Every structure is written in structure tokens, then in C-alpha cells.
Amino acid sequence: MAEAARLVLGMGAERAEKALAYRLYSLAERKRWADEAHAYNILVTSWPQIQAEAARLAAGVPEQAGFGFSGGDAS
């Protein structure tokens, strides 16, 4: 997510990029390109988080460190 936010920040991305991703998703879905449609769908649904991260980067707020958990069973 942080890398996508850096790209958005560098592009000065606004609503047009989300609209393009949605359009590409719709096209891929119509052509039955499942892998591509899935990737574009993830981009569209992640857009609010990407923009929030870009705003955080622009404001110079330090990145919050994670615990490094990868999920799954800890046993």
C-alpha cells in the first residue's frame, strides 16, 4: 500500500485514476480476463486507503511500524 501511495503522491492523483482503474476492471470483466479483473478490482477497492496513505506521506507523518505478523496459525 505504501508504494502505491508514493506513486499517487508523485502523480498528484485525483479521481481520474480511480475512474480509469474501474473502467479497466469493467473491460477485463467483460472480456472474462479474471486475473486482470481481480487486480483492477483490488486497486479500485483499495483506493481510499491509498489516498489516505498518500495524504499521510504528503503531511510528513511518520509511517507506523507493524508487528510483522503474517497471519495464520502461531502454534
Secondary structure, 3 states (H helix, E strand, C coil): CHHHHHHHHHHCCCHHHHHHHHHHHHHHHHCCCHHHHHHHHHHHHHHHHHHHHHHHHHHCCCCCCCCCCCCCCCC
